[in-house]
Amino acid sequence: MYSREIEGETRSFGVSGRLWHGVLVMYDRETHTYWTQLDGRAIRGEELGERLEHVPSVFTSFGSWLDAHPDTLVLDKTDDDKRQAASRYADYFADPDRLVTPHLSDGLGELPPKVVVFGVRHAGGALAVAEGVLERDLVVNLTVGGEPVALLRNTITGEVIGVERVLDGKPVDLAPLEGYETTERVQVVGSDRKVQAAELASVRVDRAFWYAWARTVDDAELIRE
């Protein structure tokens, strides 16, 4: 999610109908600049090289969101969308071998191009973790750009968040805490201390297909097992 405000002006965005490395491309109606969905960067037009301001968001269930934010307003679907039970892209998501263009699978190593990864860009570094790793381990301790980071997977909703694993100015390793959703409370390895995830500084996490992340982020490391 990104802010629509650029240099003090509110922009109106639409879908361009184009793809960049298999990633949706937006455009703003005021300058007709093209912006990539995955990193909010302007790739063509008047704002070339600029980047949209990221707004923190979560990928979770509506029920979990309402529990935390009961006064939330919801953008309703159109009548056409309500009549369409499944996503228009359901077939594309379901078929692991189907790609927009065949070249998207080139140069990706052994990891299949449509494996879902959770990517982190932090302190000048970048790293992606395959979804299967988080489904198995729930908490993954990382070092990104030389800084200690952890990814935490909610055991109920599947939501993944990123945090700086630093307490009292020192890096710590984190582990799942039995009986708690991992995005709420975790265990500090090597001690009896337990910590609320909300107490730790948040780190942006992007959910993407591996082919999209690998082509959008230069020199990104990958944890796949």
N, CA and C of each residue as an Amber inpcrd file, in Angstrom:
protein
   675
   0.8490000  -1.1830000   0.0000000   0.0000000   0.0000000   0.0000000
   0.8920000   1.2430000   0.0000000   0.4610000   2.2750000  -0.7380000
   1.2580000   3.4900000  -0.8570000   0.3940000   4.7330000  -0.6450000
   1.0410000   5.7940000  -0.2110000   0.3630000   7.0820000  -0.1080000
   0.1260000   7.6470000  -1.5050000  -1.0130000   8.3210000  -1.7020000
  -1.3110000   8.9440000  -2.9880000  -0.8010000  10.3840000  -3.0500000
  -0.1360000  10.8180000  -1.9870000   0.3640000  12.1920000  -1.9500000
   1.8130000  12.2300000  -2.4300000   2.0730000  13.0580000  -3.4220000
   3.4220000  13.2280000  -3.9700000   3.7420000  14.7100000  -3.9980000
   4.7650000  15.1010000  -3.2470000   5.1810000  16.5050000  -3.1700000
   4.0030000  17.4200000  -2.8600000   3.1890000  17.0050000  -1.8990000
   2.0750000  17.8290000  -1.4370000   0.8270000  17.7840000  -2.2890000
   0.8550000  17.0280000  -3.3780000  -0.3060000  16.9170000  -4.2620000
  -0.8800000  15.5050000  -4.2030000  -2.2110000  15.4160000  -4.1290000
  -2.8670000  14.1140000  -4.0970000  -3.1070000  13.6230000  -5.5150000
  -2.6230000  12.4310000  -5.7970000  -2.7560000  11.8560000  -7.1380000
  -3.8720000  10.8150000  -7.1660000  -4.4010000  10.5760000  -8.3450000
  -5.4020000   9.5440000  -8.5740000  -4.7830000   8.4600000  -9.4390000
  -4.8470000   7.2080000  -8.9830000  -4.1550000   6.1160000  -9.6650000
  -5.1260000   5.1650000 -10.3500000  -4.6430000   4.5520000 -11.4060000
  -5.3930000   3.5280000 -12.1110000  -4.4540000   2.4150000 -12.5560000
  -5.0210000   1.3470000 -13.1060000  -4.2330000   0.2190000 -13.6130000
  -3.9150000   0.4700000 -15.0850000  -2.6460000   0.4070000 -15.4280000
  -2.2270000   0.7500000 -16.7840000  -2.5440000  -0.3390000 -17.8040000
  -2.7230000  -1.5730000 -17.3200000  -2.8890000  -2.6940000 -18.2390000
  -1.5670000  -3.2780000 -18.6890000  -0.4640000  -2.7130000 -18.1880000
   0.8750000  -3.1960000 -18.5330000   1.4790000  -3.9660000 -17.3590000
   2.5050000  -4.7670000 -17.6800000   3.2570000  -5.4950000 -16.6630000
   4.7260000  -5.1630000 -16.7950000   5.4370000  -5.1810000 -15.6790000
   6.8880000  -4.9650000 -15.6560000   7.4950000  -6.1280000 -14.8930000
   8.2190000  -7.0190000 -15.6020000   8.7220000  -8.2660000 -15.0130000
   7.5920000  -9.0640000 -14.3780000   6.4340000  -9.0580000 -15.0220000
   5.3020000  -9.8130000 -14.5170000   4.5730000  -9.1630000 -13.3640000
   4.9060000  -7.9120000 -13.0530000   4.3040000  -7.1960000 -11.9240000
   3.3840000  -6.1000000 -12.4570000   2.2310000  -5.9430000 -11.8190000
   1.2720000  -4.9190000 -12.2320000   1.9010000  -3.5270000 -12.2320000
   1.5380000  -2.7230000 -13.2240000   2.0070000  -1.3410000 -13.3360000
   0.8210000  -0.3910000 -13.1850000   0.9360000   0.5440000 -12.2450000
  -0.0830000   1.5800000 -12.0500000   0.3360000   2.8370000 -12.8100000
  -0.6130000   3.7620000 -12.9440000  -0.2700000   5.0790000 -13.4830000
  -1.0470000   6.1260000 -12.7060000  -0.4900000   7.3310000 -12.6260000
  -1.2710000   8.4090000 -12.0210000  -1.8490000   9.2740000 -13.1340000
  -3.0900000   9.6680000 -12.9510000  -3.8300000  10.3580000 -14.0050000
  -3.3620000  11.7910000 -14.2250000  -2.6620000  12.3440000 -13.2390000
  -2.2250000  13.7330000 -13.3550000  -0.9990000  13.8760000 -14.2600000
  -0.0340000  12.9610000 -14.1720000   1.1810000  13.0830000 -14.9710000
   1.3680000  11.9100000 -15.9290000   0.5140000  10.8790000 -15.8070000
   0.6090000   9.6680000 -16.6340000   1.9430000   8.9430000 -16.4280000
   2.5270000   9.1240000 -15.2570000   3.7260000   8.3690000 -14.8910000
   3.3420000   6.9220000 -14.5610000   4.2120000   5.9840000 -14.9610000
   4.0040000   4.5700000 -14.6380000   4.7550000   4.2240000 -13.3490000
   4.0700000   3.4940000 -12.4410000   4.6380000   3.1080000 -11.1530000
   4.4970000   1.5930000 -10.9640000   5.5410000   0.9350000 -10.4640000
   5.4540000  -0.5060000 -10.2310000   4.7540000  -0.7820000  -8.9060000
   3.9760000  -1.8580000  -8.8930000   3.2330000  -2.2140000  -7.6840000
   4.1490000  -2.6860000  -6.5540000   5.1810000  -3.4760000  -6.8980000
   5.9620000  -4.1450000  -5.8570000   6.8380000  -3.2010000  -5.0490000
   7.4240000  -2.1990000  -5.6900000   8.2900000  -1.3010000  -4.9210000
   7.9190000   0.1730000  -5.0460000   6.8060000   0.4820000  -5.7310000
   6.3250000   1.8600000  -5.7770000   7.2280000   2.8190000  -6.5280000
   8.0330000   2.3050000  -7.4280000   9.0070000   3.1440000  -8.1400000
   8.4460000   3.6010000  -9.4810000   8.7340000   4.8490000  -9.8370000
   8.3360000   5.3670000 -11.1470000   9.3160000   4.8570000 -12.1950000
   8.7990000   4.1560000 -13.2070000   9.6790000   3.5530000 -14.2120000
   9.5650000   4.2290000 -15.5750000   8.5930000   5.1380000 -15.7120000
   8.4640000   5.8600000 -16.9870000   7.5790000   7.0800000 -16.7690000
   7.9770000   8.2050000 -17.3760000   7.1480000   9.3970000 -17.2950000
   7.7970000  10.5330000 -16.5370000   7.0010000  11.5170000 -16.2290000
   7.4750000  12.7580000 -15.6180000   8.1530000  12.5510000 -14.2660000
   7.6990000  11.5400000 -13.5200000   8.2480000  11.3010000 -12.1730000
   9.3120000  10.2060000 -12.1660000   9.8980000   9.8980000 -13.3070000
  10.8690000   8.8140000 -13.4320000  11.9080000   8.8520000 -12.3080000
  12.0860000   7.7020000 -11.6400000  13.0780000   7.5930000 -10.5730000
  12.5440000   7.9020000  -9.1910000  11.3710000   8.5290000  -9.1000000
  10.7740000   8.8000000  -7.7950000  10.1700000   7.5110000  -7.2280000
   9.8580000   7.5430000  -5.9230000   9.2850000   6.3610000  -5.2840000
   8.1290000   6.7760000  -4.3870000   7.0230000   6.0500000  -4.4510000
   5.8710000   6.3410000  -3.6160000   6.1740000   6.0070000  -2.1500000
   5.5570000   6.7460000  -1.2490000   5.7500000   6.4920000   0.1820000
   4.9430000   5.2620000   0.6070000   5.6330000   4.3030000   1.1970000
   4.9900000   3.0680000   1.6370000   4.1290000   3.3180000   2.8680000
   2.9350000   2.7410000   2.8850000   2.0360000   2.8010000   4.0380000
   1.9200000   1.3860000   4.6050000   2.2680000   1.1690000   5.8720000
   2.2150000  -0.1860000   6.4510000   0.8240000  -0.8000000   6.3300000
   0.7790000  -2.0940000   5.9900000  -0.4760000  -2.8150000   5.8820000
  -0.2280000  -4.2720000   6.2620000  -1.2990000  -5.0280000   6.4520000
  -1.1610000  -6.4420000   6.8010000  -2.0290000  -7.2830000   5.8840000
  -1.6100000  -8.5270000   5.6890000  -2.3480000  -9.5020000   4.8980000
  -2.9660000 -10.4710000   5.8960000  -4.2470000 -10.3080000   6.2060000
  -4.8490000 -11.0700000   7.2930000  -6.3060000 -11.3650000   6.9830000
  -6.9900000 -12.0420000   7.9130000  -8.4110000 -12.3260000   7.7310000
  -9.2340000 -11.1260000   8.1800000 -10.4290000 -10.9920000   7.6050000
 -11.2890000  -9.8770000   7.9640000 -11.7060000  -9.9750000   9.4340000
 -11.9380000 -11.1920000   9.9160000 -12.3280000 -11.3720000  11.3080000
 -11.2570000 -10.9010000  12.2770000 -10.0000000 -11.2480000  12.0000000
  -8.8980000 -10.8240000  12.8640000  -8.7360000  -9.3100000  12.8340000
  -8.9150000  -8.7270000  11.6370000  -8.7830000  -7.2720000  11.5270000
  -9.8800000  -6.5760000  12.3340000 -11.1160000  -7.0700000  12.2420000
 -12.2220000  -6.4520000  12.9670000 -12.0480000  -6.5700000  14.4780000
 -11.4570000  -7.6720000  14.9340000 -11.2030000  -7.8180000  16.3720000
 -10.3140000  -6.6860000  16.8820000  -9.3290000  -6.3080000  16.0750000
  -8.3910000  -5.2530000  16.4740000  -8.8980000  -3.8590000  16.1300000
  -9.7250000  -3.7540000  15.0770000 -10.1920000  -2.4400000  14.5990000
 -11.7000000  -2.5130000  14.3200000 -12.5270000  -2.5580000  15.3600000
 -13.9720000  -2.7750000  15.1720000 -14.6880000  -1.6540000  14.4250000
 -14.1060000  -0.4650000  14.3360000 -14.7590000   0.6610000  13.6620000
 -14.3320000   0.8160000  12.2110000 -13.7140000  -0.2070000  11.6570000
 -13.2050000  -0.1400000  10.2870000 -14.3360000   0.0540000   9.2650000
 -14.0920000   0.9510000   8.3030000 -14.9870000   1.1000000   7.1590000
 -14.4950000   0.1940000   6.0360000 -15.4180000  -0.4000000   5.3040000
 -15.0560000  -1.3550000   4.2630000 -15.4830000  -0.8270000   2.9000000
 -14.5710000  -0.8920000   1.9380000 -14.8930000  -0.5380000   0.5550000
 -15.6600000  -1.7000000  -0.0540000 -16.9310000  -1.4940000  -0.3520000
 -17.7930000  -2.5670000  -0.8380000 -17.4530000  -2.9170000  -2.2850000
 -17.7510000  -4.1570000  -2.6550000 -17.5480000  -4.6040000  -4.0200000
 -18.6770000  -4.0950000  -4.9250000 -18.3760000  -4.0030000  -6.2120000
 -19.4300000  -3.6780000  -7.1740000 -20.3360000  -4.8980000  -7.3430000
 -21.4980000  -4.6930000  -7.9410000 -22.4120000  -5.8130000  -8.1790000
 -21.7730000  -6.8740000  -9.0650000 -20.9810000  -6.4460000 -10.0360000
 -20.3000000  -7.4160000 -10.9170000 -19.3100000  -8.2590000 -10.1320000
 -18.5540000  -7.6090000  -9.2310000 -17.5820000  -8.3430000  -8.4260000
 -18.2780000  -9.3300000  -7.4910000 -19.4350000  -8.9390000  -6.9620000
 -20.1610000  -9.8370000  -6.0630000 -20.6550000 -11.0730000  -6.8030000
 -21.0080000 -10.9090000  -8.0700000 -21.4790000 -12.0470000  -8.8550000
 -20.3350000 -12.9780000  -9.2320000 -19.1190000 -12.4500000  -9.2200000
 -17.9510000 -13.2680000  -9.5520000 -17.3740000 -13.8160000  -8.2550000
 -17.6320000 -15.0880000  -7.9710000 -17.2510000 -15.6650000  -6.6820000
 -15.7330000 -15.7480000  -6.5190000 -15.0350000 -16.1310000  -7.5720000
 -13.5820000 -16.3200000  -7.4860000 -12.8530000 -15.1430000  -8.1110000
 -11.5740000 -15.0100000  -7.7490000 -10.7350000 -13.9900000  -8.3480000
 -10.6060000 -14.2360000  -9.8480000 -10.5240000 -13.1520000 -10.6120000
 -10.3130000 -13.2910000 -12.0550000  -8.9530000 -13.9280000 -12.3550000
  -8.0680000 -13.8980000 -11.3660000  -6.7300000 -14.4580000 -11.5640000
  -6.5700000 -15.8100000 -10.8800000  -7.6730000 -16.4330000 -10.4510000
  -7.6000000 -17.6830000  -9.6940000  -6.8540000 -18.7710000 -10.4720000
  -7.1400000 -18.8920000 -11.7700000  -6.4760000 -19.9270000 -12.5680000
  -4.9760000 -19.6770000 -12.6530000  -4.5970000 -18.4040000 -12.7630000
  -3.1700000 -18.0780000 -12.8500000  -2.4670000 -18.4070000 -11.5340000
  -3.0920000 -18.0710000 -10.4050000  -2.4880000 -18.3490000  -9.1080000
  -2.3840000 -19.8510000  -8.8540000  -3.3710000 -20.6150000  -9.3300000
  -3.4320000 -22.0380000  -9.0190000  -2.4640000 -22.8870000  -9.8390000
  -2.0670000 -22.4070000 -10.9930000  -1.2100000 -23.1890000 -11.8870000
   0.2510000 -22.7820000 -11.6880000   1.0790000 -23.6290000 -11.0660000
   2.4700000 -23.2480000 -10.7750000   3.3370000 -23.0990000 -12.0170000
   2.8870000 -23.6390000 -13.1450000   3.6960000 -23.5820000 -14.3630000
   3.2690000 -22.4690000 -15.3130000   2.1850000 -21.8070000 -15.0040000
   1.6690000 -20.7780000 -15.9080000   2.3090000 -19.4380000 -15.6070000
   2.9530000 -18.8440000 -16.6240000   3.6210000 -17.5570000 -16.4850000
   3.1140000 -16.5890000 -17.5450000   3.1900000 -15.3050000 -17.2430000
   2.7680000 -14.2930000 -18.2090000   3.5880000 -14.4050000 -19.4780000
   4.9150000 -14.5230000 -19.2980000   5.8210000 -14.7790000 -20.4160000
   6.8670000 -15.7890000 -19.9500000   7.3180000 -16.6940000 -20.8290000
   8.2480000 -17.7580000 -20.4140000   9.5560000 -17.2410000 -19.8300000
  10.0270000 -16.0510000 -20.2580000  11.3430000 -15.5900000 -19.8120000
  11.3850000 -15.3250000 -18.3090000  10.2330000 -15.2240000 -17.6580000
  10.2210000 -14.9310000 -16.2250000  10.8640000 -16.0330000 -15.3950000
  10.9900000 -17.2210000 -15.9590000  11.6050000 -18.3300000 -15.2240000
  13.1140000 -18.3950000 -15.4130000  13.6710000 -17.5600000 -16.2780000
  15.1040000 -17.6200000 -16.5750000  15.9430000 -17.0880000 -15.4170000
  17.0340000 -17.8040000 -15.1200000  18.0270000 -17.3060000 -14.1790000
  17.5910000 -17.2270000 -12.7300000  16.6120000 -18.0420000 -12.3290000
  16.1200000 -17.9690000 -10.9490000  16.6720000 -19.0610000 -10.0450000
  17.5630000 -19.8930000 -10.5540000  18.0810000 -20.9800000  -9.7320000
  17.0820000 -22.1190000  -9.6410000  17.1670000 -22.8950000  -8.5740000
  16.3400000 -24.0900000  -8.4420000  14.9500000 -23.8120000  -7.9040000
  14.7210000 -22.6540000  -7.3160000  13.4100000 -22.3540000  -6.7600000
  12.4320000 -22.0610000  -7.8910000  11.2840000 -22.7570000  -7.9480000
  10.3020000 -22.4990000  -9.0050000   9.8660000 -21.0380000  -9.0070000
   9.6000000 -20.4810000 -10.1800000   9.3280000 -19.0430000 -10.2900000
   8.0910000 -18.5680000  -9.5350000   7.0900000 -19.4600000  -9.3360000
   5.8500000 -19.0090000  -8.7100000   5.7340000 -19.4230000  -7.2440000
   6.8370000 -19.7940000  -6.6410000   6.8360000 -19.9760000  -5.1850000
   6.6380000 -18.6090000  -4.5300000   5.7680000 -18.5290000  -3.5460000
   5.5410000 -17.2730000  -2.8290000   6.6840000 -17.0300000  -1.8560000
   7.2250000 -15.8260000  -1.8610000   8.2810000 -15.4480000  -0.9240000
   7.8430000 -14.2020000  -0.1580000   8.4720000 -14.0130000   1.0020000
   8.2720000 -12.8060000   1.7900000   9.6050000 -12.0570000   1.7940000
   9.6080000 -10.8980000   1.1580000  10.8460000 -10.1580000   0.9580000
  10.9920000  -8.9950000   1.9200000  12.2350000  -8.7630000   2.3400000
  12.5620000  -7.6640000   3.2520000  13.6680000  -6.8350000   2.6350000
  13.4780000  -5.5190000   2.5950000  14.5420000  -4.5840000   2.2290000
  14.7920000  -3.7100000   3.4460000  16.0200000  -3.7650000   3.9690000
  16.2870000  -3.0860000   5.2330000  17.7680000  -2.7290000   5.3120000
  18.0410000  -1.5110000   5.7380000  19.4180000  -1.0510000   5.9650000
  20.3150000  -1.2830000   4.7540000  19.7550000  -1.1130000   3.5650000
  20.5500000  -1.2500000   2.3530000  20.6930000  -2.6690000   1.8420000
  20.1070000  -3.6490000   2.5430000  20.1820000  -5.0340000   2.0970000
  18.8180000  -5.5600000   1.7160000  18.7860000  -6.7490000   1.1200000
  17.5220000  -7.3610000   0.7220000  17.6220000  -8.8670000   0.8710000
  16.5290000  -9.4790000   1.3390000  16.5130000 -10.9230000   1.5500000
  15.0800000 -11.4080000   1.4230000  14.8990000 -12.5840000   0.8440000
  13.5690000 -13.1730000   0.6980000  13.5520000 -14.5490000   1.3490000
  12.4200000 -14.8780000   1.9640000  12.2300000 -16.1730000   2.6220000
  11.0610000 -16.8880000   1.9550000  11.2770000 -18.1120000   1.5090000
  10.2100000 -18.8780000   0.8730000   9.0950000 -19.1590000   1.8750000
   7.8560000 -19.1410000   1.3760000   6.6900000 -19.3030000   2.2530000
   6.7550000 -20.5950000   3.0600000   7.2540000 -21.6620000   2.4540000
   7.3280000 -22.9460000   3.1470000   8.1900000 -22.9090000   4.3950000
   9.2340000 -22.0850000   4.3940000  10.1030000 -21.9660000   5.5640000
   9.3200000 -21.3960000   6.7450000   8.5030000 -20.3640000   6.4770000
   7.7220000 -19.7480000   7.5430000   6.5710000 -20.6390000   7.9880000
   6.0010000 -21.4240000   7.0840000   4.9570000 -22.3500000   7.4820000
   5.5090000 -23.4110000   8.4270000   6.7550000 -23.7760000   8.2400000
   7.3800000 -24.7890000   9.0920000   7.8940000 -24.2180000  10.4010000
   8.6180000 -23.0930000  10.3260000   9.3380000 -22.5810000  11.4950000
   8.5800000 -21.4960000  12.2560000   7.6600000 -20.8230000  11.6340000
   6.8380000 -19.7510000  12.2300000   7.6220000 -18.4840000  12.5530000
   8.8190000 -18.6210000  13.0930000   9.6870000 -17.4750000  13.3700000
  11.0340000 -17.7230000  12.6980000  11.4890000 -16.7640000  11.8900000
  12.7780000 -16.9020000  11.2020000  13.6320000 -15.6930000  11.5370000
  14.7900000 -15.9410000  12.1560000  15.7270000 -14.8820000  12.5030000
  16.6730000 -14.6320000  11.3380000  16.8090000 -13.3700000  10.9510000
  17.5900000 -12.9920000   9.7830000  18.5520000 -11.8680000  10.1220000
  19.5160000 -11.6710000   9.2300000  20.3430000 -10.4680000   9.2490000
  20.2460000  -9.8510000   7.8620000  19.6840000  -8.6470000   7.7860000
  19.4660000  -7.9740000   6.5070000  20.1760000  -6.6310000   6.5360000
  21.0860000  -6.4250000   5.5960000  21.8630000  -5.1920000   5.5900000
  22.6830000  -5.0250000   6.8630000  23.0940000  -6.1560000   7.4490000
  23.8940000  -6.1140000   8.6800000  23.0780000  -5.8930000   9.9420000
  21.7410000  -5.7950000   9.8100000  20.8880000  -5.5200000  10.9640000
  20.0390000  -6.7460000  11.3050000  19.8010000  -6.9980000  12.6220000
  19.0050000  -8.1620000  13.0380000  17.5080000  -7.9540000  12.8170000
  16.9060000  -8.8830000  12.0900000  15.4850000  -8.8050000  11.7320000
  14.8720000 -10.1860000  11.9580000  13.5860000 -10.2350000  12.2240000
  12.8780000 -11.5120000  12.3070000  11.5660000 -11.4080000  11.5510000
  11.1790000 -12.5080000  10.8970000   9.8650000 -12.6270000  10.3050000
   9.0220000 -13.5460000  11.1850000   7.7820000 -13.1360000  11.4570000
   6.8890000 -13.8800000  12.3410000   5.6150000 -14.2200000  11.5720000
   5.2320000 -15.4700000  11.6070000   4.0180000 -15.9040000  10.9020000
   2.9050000 -16.1880000  11.8900000   1.7580000 -15.5720000  11.6750000
   0.5900000 -15.7990000  12.5020000   0.0410000 -17.1900000  12.2210000
  -0.1100000 -18.0080000  13.2490000  -0.4940000 -19.4040000  13.0620000
  -1.9460000 -19.5750000  12.6500000  -2.7620000 -18.5410000  12.8140000
  -4.1880000 -18.6450000  12.4820000  -4.4870000 -18.0400000  11.1200000
  -4.0180000 -16.8270000  10.8770000  -4.3510000 -16.1150000   9.6430000
  -3.3240000 -16.2980000   8.5340000  -2.1040000 -16.7300000   8.8610000
  -1.0430000 -16.8170000   7.8720000  -0.3370000 -15.5010000   7.6260000
  -0.7590000 -14.4450000   8.3180000  -0.1180000 -13.1270000   8.1800000
   1.3550000 -13.2130000   8.5830000   2.2170000 -12.5350000   7.8380000
   3.6460000 -12.4780000   8.1430000   4.0390000 -11.0240000   8.3690000
   4.6880000 -10.7600000   9.5030000   5.1860000  -9.4210000   9.7830000
   6.6900000  -9.4690000  10.0050000   7.3350000  -8.3220000   9.8720000
   8.7620000  -8.2070000  10.1180000   9.0300000  -7.2700000  11.2880000
  10.0120000  -7.6130000  12.1140000  10.3840000  -6.7760000  13.2620000
  11.9040000  -6.7210000  13.3740000  12.3910000  -5.6660000  14.0030000
  13.7960000  -5.6110000  14.3940000  13.9380000  -6.3800000  15.6980000
  14.7570000  -7.4110000  15.7040000  14.8970000  -8.2430000  16.9050000
  15.9800000  -7.6620000  17.8240000  15.6620000  -6.5090000  18.3610000
  16.5840000  -5.7810000  19.2420000  15.8500000  -5.4320000  20.5290000
  16.4370000  -5.8100000  21.6660000  15.8810000  -5.4790000  22.9780000
  16.9760000  -4.8590000  23.8390000  16.6410000  -3.7460000  24.4670000
  17.6110000  -3.0470000  25.3230000  18.9080000  -2.7470000  24.5750000
  18.7600000  -2.4610000  23.2830000  19.9160000  -2.1030000  22.4740000
  20.7640000  -3.2620000  22.0100000  20.3220000  -4.4990000  22.2700000
  21.1170000  -5.6650000  21.8870000  20.2870000  -6.6110000  21.0140000
  20.9260000  -7.2470000  20.0150000  20.1990000  -8.2070000  19.1760000
  19.8670000  -9.4730000  19.9510000  18.7040000 -10.0330000  19.7020000
  18.2940000 -11.2890000  20.3330000  17.7080000 -12.1860000  19.2620000
  17.6790000 -13.4900000  19.5320000  16.9780000 -14.4260000  18.6700000
  15.5930000 -14.6670000  19.2610000  14.6020000 -14.8260000  18.3820000
  13.2280000 -15.0250000  18.8070000  12.7470000 -16.4120000  18.3970000
  11.7710000 -16.9400000  19.1370000  11.2120000 -18.2540000  18.8510000
   9.7130000 -18.2330000  19.1370000   8.9540000 -19.1630000  18.5200000
   7.5130000 -19.2130000  18.7830000   7.2320000 -19.4860000  20.2550000
   6.1340000 -18.9450000  20.7300000   5.6940000 -19.1520000  22.1060000
   4.4250000 -19.9830000  22.0720000   4.4670000 -21.1450000  22.6520000
   3.3350000 -22.0640000  22.5980000   2.0840000 -21.4190000  23.2020000
   0.9760000 -21.5360000  22.4810000  -0.2840000 -21.0100000  22.9790000
  -0.6000000 -19.6040000  22.5280000   0.3280000 -18.9740000  21.7760000
   0.1000000 -17.6080000  21.3030000   0.2630000 -17.5430000  19.7960000
  -0.4970000 -16.6530000  19.1660000  -0.2460000 -16.3650000  17.7700000
   1.1120000 -15.6820000  17.6720000   1.9450000 -16.1410000  16.7750000
   3.3260000 -15.6550000  16.7700000   3.4520000 -14.1740000  16.4570000
   2.4460000 -13.5830000  15.8380000   2.5440000 -12.1450000  15.5720000
   2.1780000 -11.3200000  16.8020000   1.7550000 -11.9610000  17.8640000
   1.3920000 -11.2410000  19.0800000   2.4600000 -11.3280000  20.1590000
   2.9770000 -12.5140000  20.3980000   3.9220000 -12.7100000  21.4890000
   4.9150000 -13.7990000  21.1280000   6.2000000 -13.5770000  21.4420000
   7.2520000 -14.5370000  21.1160000   8.1980000 -14.6940000  22.3010000
   9.0050000 -15.7530000  22.2270000   9.9730000 -16.0790000  23.2730000
  11.3550000 -15.5900000  22.8620000  12.0980000 -15.0270000  23.8210000
  13.4910000 -14.6660000  23.5770000  14.3420000 -15.9010000  23.8360000
  15.0660000 -16.3610000  22.8280000  15.8710000 -17.5740000  22.9390000
  16.9530000 -17.3870000  24.0020000  17.1270000 -18.4250000  24.8450000
  18.1700000 -18.3850000  25.8710000  17.7610000 -17.6940000  27.1540000
  16.4750000 -17.3280000  27.2750000  15.9930000 -16.6840000  28.4980000
  14.5210000 -17.0120000  28.6880000  13.9760000 -16.6050000  29.8310000
  12.5510000 -16.8050000  30.0880000  11.7240000 -15.6090000  29.6270000
  12.3700000 -14.6540000  29.0090000  11.6820000 -13.4270000  28.6440000
  10.7510000 -13.6450000  27.4580000   9.5690000 -13.0640000  27.5730000
   8.5920000 -13.0910000  26.4890000   8.3020000 -11.6490000  26.0930000
   8.0640000 -11.4320000  24.8120000   7.9100000 -10.0620000  24.3320000
   6.7430000  -9.9630000  23.3580000   5.9900000  -8.8810000  23.4620000
   4.9400000  -8.6050000  22.4960000   5.5840000  -8.1140000  21.2060000
   5.1490000  -8.6580000  20.0830000   5.7050000  -8.2270000  18.7960000
   5.5050000  -6.7360000  18.5840000   4.4090000  -6.1840000  19.1320000
   4.1250000  -4.7590000  18.9730000   5.1520000  -3.8750000  19.6720000
   5.9310000  -4.4370000  20.6030000   6.9600000  -3.6700000  21.3050000
   8.2020000  -3.4670000  20.4370000   8.3370000  -4.2620000  19.3880000
   9.5240000  -4.2200000  18.5350000   9.2620000  -3.3460000  17.3120000
  10.3070000  -2.6640000  16.8610000  10.1700000  -1.8130000  15.6750000
   9.8040000  -2.6700000  14.4640000   8.8550000  -2.1930000  13.6740000
   8.3860000  -2.9720000  12.5240000   9.2990000  -2.7820000  11.3150000
   9.3030000  -3.7790000  10.4620000  10.0840000  -3.7840000   9.2250000
   9.1400000  -4.1600000   8.0900000   9.2540000  -3.4650000   6.9750000
   8.3790000  -3.7440000   5.8370000   8.6410000  -5.1310000   5.2650000
   7.5530000  -5.8510000   4.9680000   7.6180000  -7.1650000   4.3340000
   6.7240000  -7.1510000   3.1000000   7.2430000  -7.6210000   1.9780000
   6.4650000  -7.7070000   0.7390000   6.2220000  -9.1670000   0.3930000
   4.9700000  -9.5030000   0.0890000   4.6080000 -10.8540000  -0.3340000
   4.5410000 -10.8610000  -1.8580000   5.2740000 -11.7800000  -2.4890000
   5.3500000 -11.7720000  -3.9550000   5.7210000 -13.1470000  -4.4720000
   5.4800000 -13.3760000  -5.7640000   6.0570000 -14.5480000  -6.4090000
   7.5700000 -14.3440000  -6.4870000   8.2980000 -15.4530000  -6.4450000
   9.7520000 -15.3910000  -6.4960000  10.2360000 -14.7050000  -7.7730000
   9.6010000 -14.9750000  -8.9170000  10.0630000 -14.3620000 -10.1660000
   9.9570000 -12.8370000 -10.1050000   8.9060000 -12.3270000  -9.4500000
   8.7300000 -10.8770000  -9.3640000   9.7460000 -10.2490000  -8.4270000
   9.9430000 -10.8620000  -7.2680000  10.9030000 -10.3280000  -6.3000000
  12.3170000 -10.3600000  -6.8700000  12.6980000 -11.4780000  -7.4780000
  14.0610000 -11.6460000  -7.9750000  14.4080000 -10.6370000  -9.0560000
  13.4220000 -10.2180000  -9.8500000  13.7060000  -9.2880000 -10.9370000
  13.5460000  -7.8330000 -10.5200000  12.8880000  -7.6020000  -9.3970000
  12.6810000  -6.2390000  -8.9270000  13.7880000  -5.7930000  -7.9830000
  14.3570000  -6.7280000  -7.2310000  15.3560000  -6.4080000  -6.2090000
  16.7140000  -6.9430000  -6.6330000  17.6910000  -6.0670000  -6.7380000
  19.0300000  -6.4710000  -7.1530000  19.7660000  -7.1720000  -6.0110000
  20.5010000  -8.2420000  -6.3360000  21.4050000  -8.9050000  -5.3940000
  20.6980000  -9.3540000  -4.1080000  19.4530000  -9.7980000  -4.2260000
  18.7190000 -10.2450000  -3.0380000  19.0950000 -11.6740000  -2.6910000
  19.3530000 -11.9280000  -1.3990000  19.5760000 -13.2880000  -0.9290000
  18.2450000 -14.0040000  -0.8090000  18.3110000 -15.3560000  -0.7330000
  17.1110000 -16.1460000  -0.6320000  17.3130000 -17.2560000   0.3910000
  16.3200000 -17.4120000   1.2870000  16.2940000 -18.5540000   2.2000000
  15.1510000 -19.4450000   1.7500000  15.4650000 -20.6610000   1.3450000
  14.4480000 -21.5270000   0.7720000  14.2420000 -22.8020000   1.5630000
  15.1020000 -23.1280000   2.5470000  14.9480000 -24.3720000   3.2870000
  15.5390000 -24.2600000   4.6750000
